[in-house]
Amino acid sequence: MRLLVLGGTEFVGRAVVEAALGRGWEVTVLHRGRHAPPAGARALHGDRTAPDGLAALAGTEDTWDAVVDTWSAAPRAVGDAARLLRGRAGRYVYVSSRSVYAWPPPAGCAEDAPLVEGASADAGQSDYARDKRGGELAATDAFGADRSVLVRAGLILGPYENVGRLPWWLNRVARGGPVLAPGPRDLPLQYIDVRDLADWTLGAVERELSGPYNLVSPPGHTTMGRLLDACARVTGGAAELRWTDPATVLAAGIEPWVQLPVWTPPGSDLYDALHTADVTRARATGLACRPVEDTVADTWTWLRDIGGTAPRRPDRPPVGLDPETEAKALASADGPPEGAGVPGTTP
């Protein structure tokens, strides 16, 4: 198989390139040159925000079985690439987001749920949800619904993460001491390991799939307890997880998802949107999800290999809780710890 990845040097794009190379595929990446692509990939340079940003593609007559595009800004950049490539590639895979559903999406949201309004295939950059929906429209406008795959990813974790969610938890737990662990401990979570996303995406190309797919683990694939216990285990188990009820966390003025990454209070619209998706369609087409313990351990190994500081996308705000706010919240929490995150602890 011959694959073109637009990007291909960071997080999702990099995972797709590595997975394709691992399958023996011939891989070309178009990127800006800020990071080196994985060894074995052919590199073309181009900045999609520049007027001649696709010149490297326009100047070749190469063809590909599929294109994978992870673009998250102005939809017109997706449209420009898709129109250029529609006669030279068999399928266009656009890595979108579950943010494209109209807010608030219903619990158990499937692919036929209402979508955000106001998106356009030729629009400039606006907000994340409309940008991603516009990217979907641009891909399908150029390639048609039968040759487009819309990967509506949920929370993405794993090695190379450049948003900072799991790296923040790992570094915080590694520092040890009392850690504010937002409860309940058995709160079900949904996420997708970036490598599982990559494997399913390549399988979609092989199967010649089309249309939208919610791509995230089944509801309850893990829990908040298992996630943080795994963080404690791989970092040495020195942290004391102080499980704190949601009301206490919110009363402390702590912002879910941003200051406490991954966590959202149960019963909220944010929780329903992030952790209750219907993934029947993806599972029926080959989605397989590795255990959270593997995701955490491999991310910790990668994080240590790069010196402990994860890269961060400039278009995303920093995540995590500052020590002073955490200490105040812990001091206001009622009752003894609900459990300590030590090796062997079962949520």
C-alpha positions as CSV (number, residue, x, y, z in Angstrom):
1,M,0.0,0.0,0.0
2,R,1.1,3.6,-0.7
3,L,0.1,6.1,1.9
4,L,0.4,9.9,2.0
5,V,0.2,11.5,5.5
6,L,-0.3,15.3,5.6
7,G,1.7,16.0,8.7
8,G,3.1,12.8,10.0
9,T,5.8,14.1,12.5
10,E,3.7,14.6,15.7
11,F,1.3,12.6,17.8
12,V,-1.5,11.2,15.7
13,G,0.2,11.6,12.3
14,R,3.4,10.1,13.6
15,A,1.6,7.1,15.1
16,V,-0.1,6.5,11.7
17,V,3.2,6.7,9.9
18,E,4.9,4.3,12.3
19,A,2.1,1.9,12.0
20,A,2.1,2.0,8.2
21,L,5.9,1.5,8.1
22,G,5.5,-1.4,10.4
23,R,3.1,-3.0,8.0
24,G,5.6,-2.6,5.2
25,W,3.7,0.2,3.5
26,E,5.4,2.9,1.3
27,V,4.8,6.2,3.2
28,T,5.2,9.8,2.1
29,V,4.7,12.7,4.5
30,L,4.1,16.3,3.7
31,H,5.2,18.5,6.6
32,R,6.7,21.9,7.5
33,G,10.1,20.6,8.5
34,R,9.9,21.5,12.2
35,H,10.2,17.9,13.3
36,A,11.8,14.9,11.5
37,P,9.4,12.1,10.3
38,P,10.0,8.5,11.4
39,A,12.9,6.8,9.7
40,G,11.8,5.1,6.5
41,A,9.2,7.7,5.4
42,R,9.8,9.8,2.3
43,A,9.6,13.5,3.3
44,L,8.2,16.4,1.3
45,H,8.1,19.9,2.7
46,G,5.2,22.4,2.5
47,D,3.3,24.8,4.7
48,R,-0.4,24.5,4.1
49,T,-1.0,28.0,5.4
50,A,1.2,29.5,2.7
51,P,-0.1,30.3,-0.9
52,D,2.2,27.7,-2.4
53,G,2.1,25.3,0.5
54,L,1.2,22.3,-1.6
55,A,3.7,22.9,-4.4
56,A,5.7,19.8,-3.4
57,L,2.6,17.6,-4.1
58,A,1.6,19.5,-7.2
59,G,5.1,19.0,-8.6
60,T,4.9,15.3,-8.6
61,E,2.7,12.8,-10.4
62,D,2.8,10.2,-7.6
63,T,-0.4,8.4,-6.6
64,W,-1.4,6.9,-3.3
65,D,-3.9,4.3,-2.1
66,A,-5.0,6.7,0.6
67,V,-4.3,10.1,2.3
68,V,-4.5,10.6,6.0
69,D,-5.1,14.2,7.1
70,T,-5.1,15.4,10.8
71,W,-5.5,19.2,10.1
72,S,-7.3,21.1,13.0
73,A,-7.4,24.7,11.8
74,A,-9.0,26.4,8.8
75,P,-11.1,23.9,6.8
76,R,-10.0,25.5,3.5
77,A,-6.6,23.8,4.0
78,V,-8.3,20.4,3.9
79,G,-10.3,21.5,0.8
80,D,-7.2,22.6,-1.0
81,A,-5.3,19.4,-0.4
82,A,-8.4,17.1,-1.1
83,R,-9.1,18.8,-4.4
84,L,-5.5,18.5,-5.5
85,L,-5.4,14.8,-4.6
86,R,-8.8,13.6,-5.6
87,G,-7.6,12.1,-8.9
88,R,-4.4,10.8,-7.4
89,A,-5.5,9.0,-4.2
90,G,-8.1,6.2,-3.7
91,R,-9.4,7.4,-0.3
92,Y,-9.2,10.4,2.0
93,V,-9.1,9.7,5.7
94,Y,-9.7,12.8,7.8
95,V,-9.0,12.6,11.5
96,S,-11.8,14.6,12.9
97,S,-13.3,14.8,16.4
98,R,-16.4,14.0,18.4
99,S,-16.6,17.7,19.0
100,V,-18.4,17.9,15.7
101,Y,-21.7,16.9,17.4
102,A,-24.1,19.7,18.4
103,W,-23.7,20.6,22.0
104,P,-24.7,19.0,24.2
105,P,-24.6,15.6,22.5
106,P,-26.9,13.0,24.1
107,A,-25.4,10.3,26.2
108,G,-24.6,7.3,24.1
109,C,-24.2,9.5,21.0
110,A,-23.8,7.6,17.8
111,E,-22.7,8.8,14.3
112,D,-26.2,9.9,13.4
113,A,-26.5,12.5,16.2
114,P,-27.0,16.2,15.1
115,L,-23.9,18.0,14.0
116,V,-22.7,21.5,14.9
117,E,-24.1,24.2,12.6
118,G,-22.3,26.9,10.8
119,A,-19.4,24.9,9.4
120,S,-18.1,25.4,5.9
121,A,-15.7,23.5,3.7
122,D,-14.0,26.7,2.5
123,A,-14.0,28.6,5.8
124,G,-11.1,30.2,7.6
125,Q,-10.3,29.2,11.1
126,S,-13.0,29.7,13.7
127,D,-13.6,27.4,16.6
128,Y,-12.4,23.8,17.0
129,A,-15.8,22.1,16.5
130,R,-16.6,24.1,13.3
131,D,-13.1,23.7,12.0
132,K,-13.3,20.0,12.3
133,R,-16.7,19.8,10.8
134,G,-15.6,22.0,8.0
135,G,-12.7,19.7,7.4
136,E,-15.1,16.8,7.1
137,L,-17.2,18.7,4.6
138,A,-14.1,19.6,2.6
139,A,-12.9,15.9,2.5
140,T,-16.3,14.6,1.4
141,D,-16.9,17.4,-1.1
142,A,-13.7,16.5,-3.0
143,F,-13.7,12.7,-2.6
144,G,-17.4,11.9,-2.2
145,A,-19.0,10.1,0.7
146,D,-17.9,6.7,-0.8
147,R,-14.2,7.5,-0.7
148,S,-14.0,9.5,2.5
149,V,-13.4,8.2,6.0
150,L,-14.2,10.6,8.9
151,V,-12.4,9.5,12.1
152,R,-14.3,11.1,14.9
153,A,-11.8,10.6,17.7
154,G,-12.5,11.1,21.3
155,L,-9.9,11.7,24.0
156,I,-6.5,10.5,22.5
157,L,-3.7,9.4,24.8
158,G,-0.4,7.6,24.4
159,P,3.2,8.2,23.4
160,Y,4.0,11.5,21.6
161,E,1.0,13.2,23.2
162,N,1.4,17.0,22.6
163,V,-1.6,18.2,24.5
164,G,-0.2,17.2,27.9
165,R,-3.0,15.4,29.6
166,L,-1.5,12.0,30.5
167,P,2.0,13.5,30.8
168,W,0.7,15.9,33.4
169,W,-0.8,13.1,35.5
170,L,2.4,11.0,35.2
171,N,4.7,13.9,36.2
172,R,2.3,14.9,39.1
173,V,2.1,11.4,40.5
174,A,5.9,10.9,40.1
175,R,6.5,13.9,42.4
176,G,4.8,12.0,45.1
177,G,3.0,13.1,48.2
178,P,-0.8,13.6,48.5
179,V,-2.4,13.8,45.1
180,L,-5.8,15.2,44.5
181,A,-7.6,12.3,42.8
182,P,-11.0,13.4,41.5
183,G,-13.7,10.8,42.1
184,P,-15.5,8.7,42.1
185,R,-12.7,6.1,41.9
186,D,-14.8,3.8,39.7
187,L,-15.8,6.5,37.3
188,P,-15.9,4.9,33.8
189,L,-13.7,6.5,31.2
190,Q,-13.4,6.5,27.4
191,Y,-10.3,7.3,25.5
192,I,-8.3,5.9,22.5
193,D,-4.6,5.0,22.5
194,V,-3.1,6.8,19.6
195,R,-1.6,3.5,18.3
196,D,-5.0,1.8,18.4
197,L,-6.4,4.8,16.4
198,A,-3.6,4.4,13.9
199,D,-4.2,0.6,13.5
200,W,-7.9,1.1,13.0
201,T,-7.3,3.8,10.5
202,L,-5.0,1.7,8.4
203,G,-7.4,-1.2,8.6
204,A,-10.1,1.2,7.3
205,V,-8.0,1.9,4.3
206,E,-7.5,-1.9,3.7
207,R,-11.2,-2.6,4.1
208,E,-12.1,0.4,1.9
209,L,-14.4,1.8,4.5
210,S,-16.2,5.1,4.2
211,G,-18.3,7.5,6.3
212,P,-18.1,8.7,9.9
213,Y,-16.9,6.5,12.9
214,N,-16.8,7.4,16.6
215,L,-13.3,6.2,17.4
216,V,-12.8,5.8,21.1
217,S,-12.7,2.9,23.5
218,P,-16.0,1.3,24.6
219,P,-17.6,3.1,27.6
220,G,-15.9,1.9,30.8
221,H,-12.8,0.5,29.0
222,T,-11.1,1.9,32.1
223,T,-11.9,3.9,35.2
224,M,-10.3,6.9,36.9
225,G,-9.0,4.6,39.6
226,R,-7.3,2.2,37.1
227,L,-5.8,5.2,35.2
228,L,-4.3,6.8,38.3
229,D,-3.2,3.5,39.9
230,A,-1.4,2.7,36.7
231,C,0.3,6.1,36.9
232,A,1.4,5.4,40.5
233,R,2.6,2.0,39.6
234,V,4.9,2.9,36.7
235,T,6.3,6.0,38.4
236,G,7.3,4.1,41.6
237,G,4.2,4.2,43.8
238,A,5.3,7.0,46.1
239,A,2.2,9.1,45.6
240,E,-0.8,8.9,47.9
241,L,-4.0,9.3,45.9
242,R,-6.5,11.3,47.9
243,W,-9.8,10.4,46.3
244,T,-12.1,13.4,46.5
245,D,-15.8,13.6,45.7
246,P,-16.8,15.7,42.7
247,A,-18.7,18.3,44.7
248,T,-15.6,19.1,46.8
249,V,-13.5,19.4,43.6
250,L,-15.9,21.7,42.0
251,A,-16.4,23.8,45.1
252,A,-12.7,24.5,45.1
253,G,-13.1,26.2,41.8
254,I,-11.2,23.6,39.9
255,E,-12.0,23.3,36.2
256,P,-12.7,19.8,35.0
257,W,-10.9,18.5,31.9
258,V,-8.4,21.4,31.9
259,Q,-7.0,21.6,35.5
260,L,-7.7,18.0,36.1
261,P,-7.1,16.4,32.7
262,V,-9.3,13.5,31.5
263,W,-11.7,13.9,34.5
264,T,-15.2,15.3,34.2
265,P,-17.9,15.2,36.8
266,P,-20.4,12.4,36.4
267,G,-23.8,13.4,35.4
268,S,-22.6,16.5,33.6
269,D,-23.0,17.3,29.9
270,L,-19.2,17.3,29.6
271,Y,-19.0,13.7,31.0
272,D,-21.8,12.5,28.7
273,A,-20.0,14.1,25.7
274,L,-16.6,12.7,26.5
275,H,-17.2,9.3,28.1
276,T,-20.4,7.7,26.8
277,A,-20.0,7.5,23.0
278,D,-21.6,4.6,21.1
279,V,-18.7,2.9,19.3
280,T,-20.6,0.0,17.9
281,R,-19.7,0.9,14.3
282,A,-16.0,1.1,15.0
283,R,-15.9,-2.1,16.9
284,A,-17.7,-3.9,14.1
285,T,-15.0,-2.8,11.7
286,G,-12.0,-3.9,13.7
287,L,-11.4,-1.4,16.6
288,A,-9.3,-3.1,19.3
289,C,-8.2,-1.3,22.4
290,R,-5.1,-2.2,24.5
291,P,-5.3,-2.1,28.3
292,V,-4.9,1.3,30.0
293,E,-1.9,-0.1,31.9
294,D,0.0,-0.5,28.6
295,T,-0.9,3.1,27.5
296,V,0.3,4.5,30.8
297,A,3.5,2.5,30.9
298,D,4.5,3.2,27.3
299,T,3.8,6.9,27.7
300,W,5.9,7.0,30.8
301,T,8.8,5.3,29.0
302,W,8.6,7.8,26.2
303,L,8.3,10.7,28.6
304,R,11.5,9.7,30.4
305,D,13.3,9.1,27.1
306,I,12.7,12.7,26.2
307,G,13.7,14.2,29.5
308,G,10.3,14.3,31.3
309,T,8.8,17.3,29.5
310,A,6.2,16.6,26.8
311,P,6.0,18.7,23.7
312,R,2.9,21.0,23.6
313,R,1.0,22.2,20.6
314,P,1.1,26.0,20.5
315,D,-2.7,26.2,19.7
316,R,-3.7,24.4,22.9
317,P,-3.8,25.9,26.4
318,P,-1.7,24.4,29.1
319,V,-3.4,21.8,31.3
320,G,-2.9,20.8,34.9
321,L,-3.4,22.0,38.5
322,D,-1.0,24.2,40.3
323,P,0.3,23.0,43.7
324,E,-1.3,25.8,45.7
325,T,-4.8,25.1,44.4
326,E,-4.3,21.4,44.9
327,A,-3.2,21.9,48.5
328,K,-6.2,24.1,49.3
329,A,-8.6,21.5,47.7
330,L,-7.0,18.7,49.7
331,A,-7.3,20.7,52.9
332,S,-11.0,21.3,52.3
333,A,-11.8,17.6,51.5
334,D,-13.8,15.8,54.1
335,G,-12.8,12.4,55.6
336,P,-9.8,10.2,55.2
337,P,-8.4,9.1,51.8
338,E,-10.5,6.7,49.8
339,G,-7.5,4.7,48.9
340,A,-3.8,5.1,48.0
341,G,-2.5,4.6,44.5
342,V,0.1,2.0,45.2
343,P,1.2,-1.0,43.1
344,G,-1.3,-3.7,43.2
345,T,-4.2,-1.5,44.2
346,T,-7.5,-2.6,42.6
347,P,-10.1,0.1,41.9
